[in-house]
Amino acid sequence: MPSPTLLILPGDGIGLEVMTEVRRVISWFQSEHIIDLEVIEDLVGGAAYDVHGTPLSDETLEKARLADAVLLGAVGGEKYEKLDFSLRPERGLLKLRKELDLFANLRPAQCFDSLADFSSLKKEVVSGLDILIVRELTSGVYFGEPRGIFTEGNERVGINTQRYTESEIERVARTAFDLAMHRACRLCSMEKANVMESGVLWREVVTRVGAEYPSVALSHMYADAGAMQLTRDPKQFDVIVTDNLFGDILSDLAAMLTGSLGMLPSASLGALRKNGRPQALYEPVHGSAPDIANRGIANPSACILSFAMALRYSFDLGTEADRLESAVESALADGIRTADLAQADDQVPVSTTEMGDAILSRLENSKRD
């Protein structure tokens, strides 16, 4: 049987630096004969535009379709801001999501105890936080038609259409229920059924799917109330499923509860392939951070944790994913900090490579435990 394939797309800015540390982690797992991956690499975003004149070439897209998983670093940079909208680096990422039909975006919001002081909320409110937001990613108001800016009478009007089919809601709901089954068996669905017909349909479909998962406790909440509850008592939630627009807002809110946006990974999952695994793209939540690129100070943890998600969801290596996540947490617990996490004036932050060293060291130590 051929080895599973991982397509690496470092992208732009700090994407190249943090991906270097991921490659080191992969090499460690391979040297220990723990995983057998065929790793291939290509260009996306500004890097692809510089070579191919497009942020995502057809050849790269085809590699992504064939790979068992795609790991992306970050895209974007000031040098590309004057390009036509269709050629900007971000369009490469959006095209990947759309062409691969990656309809379920998984955004975990986990607050490591050692980073609880970074949150703007009280430590006791966020310490130990571990929630997962499942956001529908390929439909809703971002894609509905009609859309655009039109002239009506003497003024212009902007139109965006919130549109969902039953099947689009059902497939993301089923993904969320399946994930809840492997966690605390609690799922909260958020919409605006009180004022939006799409919300009424969303609630009806999620409820119908929920009948197939009797062991999962399903609750419903209006999205605005959900935002309030996330800031009041976030640990009441385990898995949250919501639409594209509300998911965009709520997942950013939940990310900041941890106080460390640069630490957070994400996964975007599609339909199951013949091997029983989903089409999948993994990426850190942070951007390309051109202001610190090429300085060796970026935090690689989010990208490494994104690879841990790939181990769990694409390669059925949950134990190894736990091991890698524990290595990251252990390094943080020992006070090792890159510049984005250094709090004390007298604390000397470590470099990108040194943070990678610390995580690899703890992986090595885990062999002996």
C-alpha positions, 0 to 999 in steps of 0.5 A: 500500500502506498504511503499517504501523502501530505502536500505542504504549501508554506506560502508567504511571510512567516509561513516559510519559517514556521513550516520549516519547524513542521518539517523537522517535526515530521522528520522526527516522527519518520526517524522514529518509524512512527509515521510513514508519509510522502511529503511533497511541496509546492507554491501558493499565494504571493509565492505562486504569483511570483512564479506562475502569475497566479496565486494557485496554479492548476497543477498545484490544485490537482496535487491538492486534490490527490493528496491525503492532506494539505498543510498551508502556512500563510498567504499575503504581503504588502507587495501584493496589495495593488494587484487585481482582486482576482490575483491577490494571494488570499484568492489562492487559499479561497480557491483551494477551499472552494475547489476542494469543497471544504465545507466544515471549518474546525476552529479549536479554542484551547487555553493552555493553563500557562497562557491563561493570563494572556486572556482579557477574561479572568483566569478562572473563566478561561483556564482549561478552556477546550471548545471546538467551533464547526463553521460551515465554509462554502455556502451562506451569505458569502456565496449566495446570489444575488450579490453585488453593488447596484444602483436603485434610483438615486443611490447605490445598494449593496446586496448579499444573499443568505442562502442554504440548502438542506443538504448543505446544512445536513452535511456540516451538522453531521460532521459536528455530531460525529466530532461531538461523539468523540468529545463530551457528547454536547453540541450547541447549534447557533443561528438566528431563527428568530429573524431569519428563515435560513435560521429556521431551516438550519434549526429544523435540519440540525434537529432532524440530524440530531435524532440520529445521535441520541447520545449527543445532548443537542441545544440551540442558541441564537448566535448573538446570545451565543457571543454573549455566553462565550464571553460570560461562561465559555466553558459551558460549551464543548462543540458549536456548529454554526453557519459561515457568517456567524462562524467567522465572527464566533470563531474569532471571538473564541480564539481571543478568549485564549488570549493567544491568536497566534497559537491556534490551529484550524482544519477545513474538511470536505467529503470522505474519500475512497480511503474513508478519510476526508479531503482536508486542508490544515492551517494556522489561524495567524496570517503571514505577518510580513512585519516580522517575516525573515527575522526568525522570531515567529511562533511555529506552535500554531502550524505545528498544532495544525499538523497535529490536527492532520495526524488526528483527522487525516491519518488516524493517528490520534495518539501521536497527535496527543503526543505532539500537542502535549509536547507543545503544552509542556514547552509552554508550561516550562516558560519557553516563549517566542516574542509574541508570548513574552510578558516580563521585561526581563524574559528573553524570548526564544527564536522560531528555531529554538521553540522548535528545538524545545518541542522536539526535545519534549517529543524525544523525552516522551519516548522515555515516559 
